[in-house]
Amino acid sequence: MNEQITKDDLRQFSQMIINEIRNDRKREEDFIPDWLKSRIVKKSLSISSASLQSLRVTGKVRCRKILGSYYYSKTDLANLFKD
């Protein structure tokens, strides 16, 4: 119970914490959702709500309505530019 903490112990502990933070940030950067909210799509493509609705109604972009919010398929949005 009378264990003393050395400077080396503190260095190892701080290095361990730094590595954990780096790993957490890396995981966050690797996460890209498959479905995007309307607000993000409109901002990314610089389009209006009406334009986005038109894409949805014509079936050019798949969407899901969850609790009143539309989510759009990232794959379909990318395919808009391939045609």
N, CA, C and O atoms as a GROMACS GRO file, in nm:
protein
  332
    1MET      N    1   0.081  -0.119   0.000
    1MET     CA    2   0.000   0.000   0.000
    1MET      C    3   0.086   0.126   0.000
    1MET      O    4   0.037   0.234  -0.032
    2ASN      N    5   0.210   0.114   0.035
    2ASN     CA    6   0.302   0.227   0.037
    2ASN      C    7   0.385   0.235  -0.090
    2ASN      O    8   0.504   0.262  -0.085
    3GLU      N    9   0.322   0.210  -0.204
    3GLU     CA   10   0.394   0.217  -0.331
    3GLU      C   11   0.415   0.362  -0.369
    3GLU      O   12   0.324   0.444  -0.359
    4GLN      N   13   0.536   0.393  -0.412
    4GLN     CA   14   0.565   0.529  -0.455
    4GLN      C   15   0.560   0.538  -0.607
    4GLN      O   16   0.597   0.444  -0.678
    5ILE      N   17   0.515   0.650  -0.653
    5ILE     CA   18   0.507   0.675  -0.796
    5ILE      C   19   0.633   0.749  -0.839
    5ILE      O   20   0.669   0.852  -0.782
    6THR      N   21   0.698   0.694  -0.940
    6THR     CA   22   0.823   0.756  -0.987
    6THR      C   23   0.794   0.843  -1.110
    6THR      O   24   0.686   0.838  -1.167
    7LYS      N   25   0.892   0.922  -1.147
    7LYS     CA   26   0.880   1.005  -1.267
    7LYS      C   27   0.861   0.918  -1.390
    7LYS      O   28   0.787   0.954  -1.482
    8ASP      N   29   0.928   0.804  -1.391
    8ASP     CA   30   0.915   0.712  -1.504
    8ASP      C   31   0.771   0.659  -1.513
    8ASP      O   32   0.716   0.645  -1.623
    9ASP      N   33   0.711   0.629  -1.399
    9ASP     CA   34   0.571   0.585  -1.397
    9ASP      C   35   0.480   0.692  -1.457
    9ASP      O   36   0.391   0.661  -1.536
   10LEU      N   37   0.503   0.817  -1.420
   10LEU     CA   38   0.423   0.928  -1.472
   10LEU      C   39   0.443   0.945  -1.622
   10LEU      O   40   0.347   0.972  -1.695
   11ARG      N   41   0.566   0.930  -1.670
   11ARG     CA   42   0.593   0.939  -1.814
   11ARG      C   43   0.519   0.829  -1.890
   11ARG      O   44   0.458   0.854  -1.993
   12GLN      N   45   0.526   0.708  -1.837
   12GLN     CA   46   0.458   0.596  -1.902
   12GLN      C   47   0.307   0.619  -1.904
   12GLN      O   48   0.240   0.593  -2.004
   13PHE      N   49   0.254   0.667  -1.792
   13PHE     CA   50   0.110   0.692  -1.784
   13PHE      C   51   0.068   0.802  -1.881
   13PHE      O   52  -0.034   0.789  -1.949
   14SER      N   53   0.146   0.909  -1.888
   14SER     CA   54   0.111   1.018  -1.980
   14SER      C   55   0.120   0.971  -2.125
   14SER      O   56   0.038   1.011  -2.207
   15GLN      N   57   0.217   0.889  -2.157
   15GLN     CA   58   0.230   0.836  -2.292
   15GLN      C   59   0.112   0.747  -2.327
   15GLN      O   60   0.062   0.749  -2.439
   16MET      N   61   0.067   0.670  -2.229
   16MET     CA   62  -0.048   0.582  -2.249
   16MET      C   63  -0.174   0.666  -2.277
   16MET      O   64  -0.252   0.632  -2.365
   17ILE      N   65  -0.192   0.773  -2.203
   17ILE     CA   66  -0.308   0.860  -2.223
   17ILE      C   67  -0.302   0.927  -2.361
   17ILE      O   68  -0.403   0.933  -2.431
   18ILE      N   69  -0.186   0.975  -2.399
   18ILE     CA   70  -0.169   1.039  -2.530
   18ILE      C   71  -0.202   0.940  -2.642
   18ILE      O   72  -0.269   0.976  -2.738
   19ASN      N   73  -0.155   0.818  -2.630
   19ASN     CA   74  -0.184   0.715  -2.732
   19ASN      C   75  -0.333   0.685  -2.739
   19ASN      O   76  -0.387   0.667  -2.848
   20GLU      N   77  -0.400   0.679  -2.625
   20GLU     CA   78  -0.545   0.655  -2.623
   20GLU      C   79  -0.620   0.768  -2.693
   20GLU      O   80  -0.713   0.743  -2.769
   21ILE      N   81  -0.580   0.892  -2.667
   21ILE     CA   82  -0.644   1.007  -2.731
   21ILE      C   83  -0.623   1.002  -2.882
   21ILE      O   84  -0.716   1.027  -2.958
   22ARG      N   85  -0.502   0.971  -2.925
   22ARG     CA   86  -0.474   0.960  -3.068
   22ARG      C   87  -0.559   0.852  -3.133
   22ARG      O   88  -0.613   0.871  -3.242
   23ASN      N   89  -0.571   0.737  -3.066
   23ASN     CA   90  -0.651   0.627  -3.120
   23ASN      C   91  -0.798   0.666  -3.130
   23ASN      O   92  -0.864   0.634  -3.229
   24ASP      N   93  -0.850   0.735  -3.028
   24ASP     CA   94  -0.989   0.778  -3.031
   24ASP      C   95  -1.014   0.876  -3.145
   24ASP      O   96  -1.114   0.865  -3.216
   25ARG      N   97  -0.924   0.969  -3.165
   25ARG     CA   98  -0.939   1.067  -3.274
   25ARG      C   99  -0.932   0.998  -3.409
   25ARG      O  100  -1.006   1.035  -3.501
   26LYS      N  101  -0.845   0.900  -3.423
   26LYS     CA  102  -0.832   0.826  -3.548
   26LYS      C  103  -0.963   0.754  -3.580
   26LYS      O  104  -1.008   0.755  -3.695
   27ARG      N  105  -1.023   0.691  -3.480
   27ARG     CA  106  -1.150   0.621  -3.501
   27ARG      C  107  -1.259   0.718  -3.543
   27ARG      O  108  -1.340   0.686  -3.630
   28GLU      N  109  -1.262   0.837  -3.483
   28GLU     CA  110  -1.362   0.938  -3.520
   28GLU      C  111  -1.343   0.984  -3.664
   28GLU      O  112  -1.440   1.004  -3.735
   29GLU      N  113  -1.217   1.000  -3.707
   29GLU     CA  114  -1.189   1.045  -3.843
   29GLU      C  115  -1.225   0.938  -3.945
   29GLU      O  116  -1.265   0.970  -4.057
   30ASP      N  117  -1.212   0.811  -3.906
   30ASP     CA  118  -1.243   0.701  -3.998
   30ASP      C  119  -1.393   0.681  -4.015
   30ASP      O  120  -1.436   0.619  -4.112
   31PHE      N  121  -1.473   0.733  -3.923
   31PHE     CA  122  -1.617   0.714  -3.928
   31PHE      C  123  -1.680   0.816  -4.021
   31PHE      O  124  -1.677   0.936  -3.994
   32ILE      N  125  -1.737   0.768  -4.130
   32ILE     CA  126  -1.813   0.852  -4.222
   32ILE      C  127  -1.948   0.785  -4.239
   32ILE      O  128  -1.955   0.672  -4.287
   33PRO      N  129  -2.056   0.852  -4.201
   33PRO     CA  130  -2.187   0.787  -4.207
   33PRO      C  131  -2.231   0.758  -4.350
   33PRO      O  132  -2.193   0.829  -4.444
   34ASP      N  133  -2.312   0.653  -4.366
   34ASP     CA  134  -2.366   0.617  -4.498
   34ASP      C  135  -2.486   0.701  -4.535
   34ASP      O  136  -2.519   0.714  -4.653
   35TRP      N  137  -2.552   0.760  -4.435
   35TRP     CA  138  -2.671   0.841  -4.458
   35TRP      C  139  -2.646   0.980  -4.400
   35TRP      O  140  -2.599   0.993  -4.288
   36LEU      N  141  -2.679   1.082  -4.478
   36LEU     CA  142  -2.652   1.221  -4.439
   36LEU      C  143  -2.783   1.298  -4.423
   36LEU      O  144  -2.878   1.278  -4.499
   37LYS      N  145  -2.787   1.385  -4.323
   37LYS     CA  146  -2.906   1.468  -4.300
   37LYS      C  147  -2.921   1.572  -4.411
   37LYS      O  148  -2.823   1.610  -4.475
   38SER      N  149  -3.044   1.616  -4.431
   38SER     CA  150  -3.076   1.714  -4.536
   38SER      C  151  -2.988   1.838  -4.526
   38SER      O  152  -2.934   1.885  -4.626
   39ARG      N  153  -2.973   1.889  -4.406
   39ARG     CA  154  -2.895   2.011  -4.384
   39ARG      C  155  -2.752   1.997  -4.435
   39ARG      O  156  -2.698   2.088  -4.497
   40ILE      N  157  -2.692   1.882  -4.409
   40ILE     CA  158  -2.553   1.859  -4.452
   40ILE      C  159  -2.546   1.846  -4.604
   40ILE      O  160  -2.454   1.898  -4.667
   41VAL      N  161  -2.644   1.776  -4.662
   41VAL     CA  162  -2.646   1.758  -4.808
   41VAL      C  163  -2.662   1.893  -4.878
   41VAL      O  164  -2.589   1.923  -4.973
   42LYS      N  165  -2.756   1.974  -4.830
   42LYS     CA  166  -2.780   2.106  -4.892
   42LYS      C  167  -2.656   2.194  -4.883
   42LYS      O  168  -2.621   2.263  -4.979
   43LYS      N  169  -2.591   2.191  -4.769
   43LYS     CA  170  -2.472   2.275  -4.751
   43LYS      C  171  -2.357   2.224  -4.838
   43LYS      O  172  -2.287   2.303  -4.902
   44SER      N  173  -2.337   2.092  -4.842
   44SER     CA  174  -2.227   2.034  -4.919
   44SER      C  175  -2.242   2.057  -5.069
   44SER      O  176  -2.144   2.085  -5.138
   45LEU      N  177  -2.366   2.045  -5.119
   45LEU     CA  178  -2.390   2.058  -5.262
   45LEU      C  179  -2.430   2.199  -5.303
   45LEU      O  180  -2.446   2.229  -5.421
   46SER      N  181  -2.445   2.286  -5.204
   46SER     CA  182  -2.490   2.425  -5.228
   46SER      C  183  -2.620   2.428  -5.308
   46SER      O  184  -2.630   2.496  -5.410
   47ILE      N  185  -2.718   2.353  -5.260
   47ILE     CA  186  -2.848   2.349  -5.326
   47ILE      C  187  -2.957   2.389  -5.226
   47ILE      O  188  -2.936   2.387  -5.104
   48SER      N  189  -3.072   2.424  -5.280
   48SER     CA  190  -3.185   2.465  -5.196
   48SER      C  191  -3.264   2.343  -5.149
   48SER      O  192  -3.242   2.230  -5.195
   49SER      N  193  -3.355   2.368  -5.057
   49SER     CA  194  -3.444   2.261  -5.010
   49SER      C  195  -3.529   2.208  -5.124
   49SER      O  196  -3.553   2.088  -5.133
   50ALA      N  197  -3.574   2.298  -5.212
   50ALA     CA  198  -3.657   2.257  -5.327
   50ALA      C  199  -3.578   2.166  -5.422
   50ALA      O  200  -3.633   2.068  -5.473
   51SER      N  201  -3.453   2.199  -5.446
   51SER     CA  202  -3.370   2.115  -5.534
   51SER      C  203  -3.350   1.977  -5.474
   51SER      O  204  -3.355   1.876  -5.544
   52LEU      N  205  -3.327   1.973  -5.345
   52LEU     CA  206  -3.308   1.844  -5.278
   52LEU      C  207  -3.438   1.764  -5.281
   52LEU      O  208  -3.435   1.642  -5.300
   53GLN      N  209  -3.549   1.831  -5.261
   53GLN     CA  210  -3.678   1.764  -5.268
   53GLN      C  211  -3.702   1.708  -5.408
   53GLN      O  212  -3.755   1.598  -5.423
   54SER      N  213  -3.664   1.782  -5.510
   54SER     CA  214  -3.679   1.737  -5.648
   54SER      C  215  -3.598   1.610  -5.673
   54SER      O  216  -3.648   1.517  -5.737
   55LEU      N  217  -3.476   1.606  -5.623
   55LEU     CA  218  -3.394   1.485  -5.636
   55LEU      C  219  -3.459   1.366  -5.566
   55LEU      O  220  -3.455   1.254  -5.615
   56ARG      N  221  -3.519   1.393  -5.453
   56ARG     CA  222  -3.585   1.289  -5.375
   56ARG      C  223  -3.710   1.238  -5.448
   56ARG      O  224  -3.731   1.117  -5.460
   57VAL      N  225  -3.794   1.330  -5.495
   57VAL     CA  226  -3.921   1.294  -5.559
   57VAL      C  227  -3.898   1.219  -5.690
   57VAL      O  228  -3.971   1.125  -5.721
   58THR      N  229  -3.798   1.259  -5.767
   58THR     CA  230  -3.770   1.193  -5.895
   58THR      C  231  -3.699   1.059  -5.877
   58THR      O  232  -3.681   0.985  -5.974
   59GLY      N  233  -3.658   1.028  -5.756
   59GLY     CA  234  -3.593   0.900  -5.729
   59GLY      C  235  -3.446   0.896  -5.762
   59GLY      O  236  -3.386   0.788  -5.763
   60LYS      N  237  -3.385   1.010  -5.787
   60LYS     CA  238  -3.242   1.013  -5.819
   60LYS      C  239  -3.157   0.987  -5.695
   60LYS      O  240  -3.043   0.942  -5.705
   61VAL      N  241  -3.215   1.015  -5.579
   61VAL     CA  242  -3.143   0.995  -5.453
   61VAL      C  243  -3.237   0.923  -5.356
   61VAL      O  244  -3.349   0.967  -5.331
   62ARG      N  245  -3.188   0.812  -5.301
   62ARG     CA  246  -3.268   0.741  -5.201
   62ARG      C  247  -3.266   0.818  -5.070
   62ARG      O  248  -3.168   0.885  -5.036
   63CYS      N  249  -3.375   0.807  -4.997
   63CYS     CA  250  -3.379   0.874  -4.867
   63CYS      C  251  -3.461   0.790  -4.769
   63CYS      O  252  -3.537   0.702  -4.808
   64ARG      N  253  -3.443   0.820  -4.644
   64ARG     CA  254  -3.520   0.760  -4.535
   64ARG      C  255  -3.571   0.873  -4.448
   64ARG      O  256  -3.499   0.970  -4.421
   65LYS      N  257  -3.694   0.862  -4.405
   65LYS     CA  258  -3.748   0.963  -4.314
   65LYS      C  259  -3.754   0.900  -4.175
   65LYS      O  260  -3.824   0.801  -4.152
   66ILE      N  261  -3.680   0.960  -4.084
   66ILE     CA  262  -3.673   0.909  -3.947
   66ILE      C  263  -3.707   1.022  -3.852
   66ILE      O  264  -3.638   1.124  -3.847
   67LEU      N  265  -3.816   1.004  -3.778
   67LEU     CA  266  -3.862   1.104  -3.681
   67LEU      C  267  -3.872   1.244  -3.742
   67LEU      O  268  -3.835   1.342  -3.679
   68GLY      N  269  -3.922   1.251  -3.864
   68GLY     CA  270  -3.944   1.380  -3.928
   68GLY      C  271  -3.826   1.438  -4.003
   68GLY      O  272  -3.840   1.541  -4.068
   69SER      N  273  -3.711   1.374  -3.996
   69SER     CA  274  -3.592   1.422  -4.068
   69SER      C  275  -3.559   1.328  -4.183
   69SER      O  276  -3.566   1.206  -4.168
   70TYR      N  277  -3.522   1.386  -4.296
   70TYR     CA  278  -3.482   1.305  -4.411
   70TYR      C  279  -3.331   1.280  -4.405
   70TYR      O  280  -3.253   1.369  -4.373
   71TYR      N  281  -3.294   1.156  -4.437
   71TYR     CA  282  -3.154   1.117  -4.447
   71TYR      C  283  -3.132   1.064  -4.588
   71TYR      O  284  -3.212   0.986  -4.638
   72TYR      N  285  -3.022   1.107  -4.650
   72TYR     CA  286  -2.996   1.074  -4.790
   72TYR      C  287  -2.876   0.982  -4.803
   72TYR      O  288  -2.779   0.993  -4.727
   73SER      N  289  -2.884   0.891  -4.900
   73SER     CA  290  -2.778   0.794  -4.924
   73SER      C  291  -2.654   0.864  -4.980
   73SER      O  292  -2.659   0.932  -5.083
   74LYS      N  293  -2.544   0.846  -4.911
   74LYS     CA  294  -2.417   0.904  -4.955
   74LYS      C  295  -2.375   0.848  -5.091
   74LYS      O  296  -2.320   0.920  -5.174
   75THR      N  297  -2.400   0.720  -5.113
   75THR     CA  298  -2.365   0.656  -5.240
   75THR      C  299  -2.442   0.716  -5.356
   75THR      O  300  -2.385   0.744  -5.461
   76ASP      N  301  -2.573   0.737  -5.336
   76ASP     CA  302  -2.655   0.796  -5.442
   76ASP      C  303  -2.610   0.939  -5.473
   76ASP      O  304  -2.608   0.980  -5.589
   77LEU      N  305  -2.575   1.013  -5.370
   77LEU     CA  306  -2.528   1.150  -5.392
   77LEU      C  307  -2.399   1.151  -5.473
   77LEU      O  308  -2.381   1.235  -5.561
   78ALA      N  309  -2.309   1.058  -5.444
   78ALA     CA  310  -2.183   1.050  -5.519
   78ALA      C  311  -2.210   1.010  -5.664
   78ALA      O  312  -2.142   1.057  -5.755
   79ASN      N  313  -2.309   0.924  -5.686
   79ASN     CA  314  -2.342   0.879  -5.822
   79ASN      C  315  -2.402   0.989  -5.907
   79ASN      O  316  -2.399   0.980  -6.030
   80LEU      N  317  -2.457   1.092  -5.846
   80LEU     CA  318  -2.511   1.205  -5.922
   80LEU      C  319  -2.404   1.268  -6.010
   80LEU      O  320  -2.433   1.318  -6.119
   81PHE      N  321  -2.282   1.265  -5.963
   81PHE     CA  322  -2.172   1.331  -6.035
   81PHE      C  323  -2.102   1.238  -6.133
   81PHE      O  324  -2.019   1.283  -6.212
   82LYS      N  325  -2.136   1.110  -6.131
   82LYS     CA  326  -2.075   1.015  -6.223
   82LYS      C  327  -2.149   1.010  -6.356
   82LYS      O  328  -2.092   0.972  -6.458
   83ASP      N  329  -2.276   1.048  -6.355
   83ASP     CA  330  -2.357   1.044  -6.478
   83ASP      C  331  -2.322   1.155  -6.574
   83ASP      O  332  -2.381   1.165  -6.681
   0.00000   0.00000   0.00000
